[in-house]
């Protein structure tokens, strides 16, 4: 009676190696992992059960078994990662960079870095300019800003302007009233018509009223520490009688 020869250790190594290579294919499955681990030699005691025993002193069989289990664990981790990715695991993405600040020209060779969304929409507020009742615009903001507004139509030939700035912090906050001047080549630049700053430590300043000879300022540049809250009131009149209503 003919009997089949028993598989040799070399045949087992070839079969295990083939199963291991299967794990690196793009269509590898969990079943391939189980088949690979099932084909390993007898299990080896965990490392904590072999205190102080170097790998080099183990028998050939135990050393090959331990190396095989280690390779199987690594392959299992690789396949698990692939399966997790295929199932739509959330990808790790880099955080979005902070928006870049917009650098503005505020006249006299100075610039100011401002960020969007730091100034509220204006609210009409009762005030007076040079002792005459008027309606101004109040803005609330934080940090650096360039506040743009439309002066009254009749204020283009000279008049008065009132600026009142206050802050909730103790650090001083400065302001500049800017008139946008057009050049002959079509470009423009800001001319500084007036300026001021809040005092320390009370964080407020007396309102400033000044006369402008021609066109009125249409920008107020506010220089404030990052995150520092402030309140700005602006009122423009033509001559003596207020027309910002």
C-alpha positions in Angstrom: 0.0 0.0 0.0 1.4 3.3 -1.1 1.5 6.1 1.5 1.9 9.8 0.9 5.1 11.2 2.2 4.7 13.4 5.2 5.3 17.1 4.5 8.7 18.2 5.5 9.6 21.3 7.5 10.8 22.8 4.2 7.3 22.3 2.6 5.7 24.0 5.6 8.0 27.0 5.3 7.2 27.3 1.6 3.5 27.2 2.3 3.7 29.7 5.1 5.8 32.0 3.0 3.2 31.8 0.2 0.4 32.7 2.7 2.5 35.6 4.0 3.0 37.0 0.5 -0.8 36.7 0.1 -1.3 39.3 2.9 0.5 42.0 0.8 -1.9 41.8 -2.1 -4.5 44.5 -2.5 -7.4 42.1 -2.2 -6.1 40.5 1.0 -8.9 39.6 3.5 -9.3 38.7 7.1 -9.7 35.0 6.1 -6.1 35.3 4.6 -4.9 36.5 7.9 -6.5 33.7 9.8 -5.1 31.1 7.4 -1.6 32.5 7.7 -1.7 32.5 11.5 -3.2 29.0 11.6 -0.3 27.7 9.5 2.3 28.9 12.1 4.3 26.4 14.1 3.4 25.6 17.7 2.7 28.8 19.7 5.5 30.3 21.5 5.2 31.6 25.1 4.8 35.3 25.3 7.9 37.4 25.9 6.9 38.0 29.5 7.1 34.2 30.1 10.7 34.0 28.9 12.4 36.5 31.2 16.0 37.1 30.3 16.2 34.6 27.5 17.9 36.1 24.4 16.5 35.2 21.0 19.9 33.8 20.0 19.8 31.2 22.8 16.5 29.7 21.7 16.3 26.5 19.7 15.9 26.8 16.0 12.3 25.7 16.0 11.3 28.1 18.8 13.2 30.9 17.3 11.6 30.4 13.9 8.2 30.1 15.5 8.7 33.4 17.5 9.8 35.2 14.4 6.8 33.8 12.5 4.4 35.1 15.1 6.0 38.5 15.1 5.7 38.7 11.3 2.1 37.5 11.5 1.3 40.2 14.0 2.9 42.9 11.8 1.0 41.6 8.8 -2.3 41.5 10.7 -1.8 45.1 11.7 -1.1 46.1 8.1 -4.2 44.3 6.8 -6.4 45.8 9.6 -5.2 49.2 8.6 -6.1 48.5 5.0 -9.5 47.2 5.9 -10.1 50.2 8.2 -9.2 52.6 5.4 -11.5 50.7 2.9 -14.4 51.0 5.3 -14.2 54.8 5.3 -12.2 55.4 8.5 -11.8 59.2 9.0 -8.6 60.4 7.5 -6.3 62.6 9.5 -5.9 65.9 7.9 -3.8 68.9 8.7 -5.6 71.8 10.5 -6.5 74.7 8.3 -4.0 77.6 8.5 -5.2 80.8 10.1 -6.4 83.3 7.6 -3.7 85.8 6.6 -4.1 89.4 7.8 -4.9 92.1 5.3 -2.1 94.8 5.4 -3.5 98.3 4.9 -1.8 101.6 4.2 -2.7 104.0 7.0 -0.6 107.0 5.7 2.8 108.5 6.4 4.5 105.3 5.5 2.8 103.2 8.1 0.8 100.0 7.6 -1.7 98.1 9.7 -2.4 94.3 9.7 -6.2 93.8 10.1 -8.4 90.7 10.0 -12.0 90.4 8.6 -14.9 90.3 11.0 -13.4 92.5 13.7 -15.8 95.4 13.3 -19.6 95.4 13.8 -22.1 97.1 11.5 -22.7 100.7 12.4 -25.5 101.9 14.7 -26.9 105.4 14.5 -26.3 107.4 17.7 -27.3 110.9 18.8 -24.3 113.2 19.5 -23.2 116.7 18.8 -20.5 118.4 16.7 -19.1 121.7 18.0 -22.2 122.1 20.2 -24.7 121.4 17.5 -26.9 118.3 17.7 -26.1 115.6 15.1 -26.5 111.9 14.4 -23.3 109.8 14.3 -22.3 106.2 13.6 -21.1 103.9 16.4 -18.9 100.9 15.7 -17.8 98.1 18.0 -14.6 96.2 17.3 -11.6 94.3 18.5 -7.9 94.7 17.7 -6.6 96.5 14.6 -9.2 97.7 12.1 -9.8 100.2 9.3 -13.4 101.5 9.6 -14.9 102.7 6.3 -18.0 105.0 6.2 -19.8 107.3 3.7 -19.7 111.0 4.7 -22.7 113.2 4.0 -23.1 114.3 0.4 -22.9 118.0 1.4 -19.6 117.5 3.3 -17.3 117.4 0.3 -16.4 121.1 0.5 -15.2 121.3 4.0 -16.7 120.9 7.4 -16.2 119.4 10.9 -15.7 115.9 12.0 -16.0 114.3 15.5 -14.2 111.1 16.6 -14.7 109.5 20.0 -12.9 106.3 20.9 -13.0 104.3 24.1 -11.7 100.8 25.1 -12.5 98.3 27.8 -8.8 97.6 28.3 -6.0 99.5 30.0 -3.6 99.5 27.0 -3.9 102.6 24.8 -5.7 102.5 21.5 -4.8 104.9 18.7 -6.8 106.2 15.8 -6.2 108.1 12.5 -8.7 109.9 10.3 -7.8 109.2 6.7 -8.8 111.0 3.5 -8.4 108.9 0.4 -6.6 111.1 -2.2 -6.6 110.3 -5.9 -3.5 110.8 -7.9 -3.3 111.8 -11.6 -2.3 108.2 -12.6 -5.4 106.8 -11.1 -3.8 105.4 -7.9 -4.8 106.6 -4.5 -3.1 107.1 -1.1 -4.4 107.9 2.4 -3.7 111.3 3.9 -3.8 111.7 7.7 -6.1 114.6 8.7 -6.2 114.0 12.4 -5.2 111.5 15.1 -5.6 110.6 18.7 -5.3 107.9 21.4 -7.0 106.7 24.5 -5.3 107.4 27.9 -4.1 105.1 30.6 -5.4 103.6 32.7 -9.0 104.7 32.3 -9.1 103.6 28.6 -11.1 106.6 27.3 -10.2 109.9 25.6 -12.0 113.1 25.2 -13.8 113.3 21.8 -11.8 115.1 19.2 -13.5 117.6 16.8 -11.5 119.0 13.9 -12.1 121.0 10.8 -11.3 119.5 7.4 -10.7 122.0 4.5 -11.8 120.0 1.5 -13.0 116.4 1.3 -13.9 114.7 4.6 -12.1 111.6 5.9 -13.9 108.3 5.0 -11.7 105.9 6.9 -10.7 105.6 10.6 -7.7 103.4 11.3 -7.8 101.9 14.8 -4.6 100.5 16.2 -5.3 98.2 19.2 -3.7 95.3 21.0 -5.0 91.9 19.7 -8.4 91.0 21.2 -8.7 94.4 22.8 -12.4 95.6 22.6 -13.2 99.2 21.6 -16.1 101.5 20.7 -15.8 104.2 18.0 -18.3 107.1 17.4 -17.9 109.1 14.2 -19.9 112.2 13.1 -19.4 114.4 10.0 -21.0 117.8 9.2 -20.7 120.2 6.4 -19.6 123.6 7.8 -21.6 124.2 11.0 -24.9 122.6 10.4 -24.9 118.7 10.8 -26.3 116.8 7.8 -25.5 113.2 8.9 -29.1 112.3 9.7 
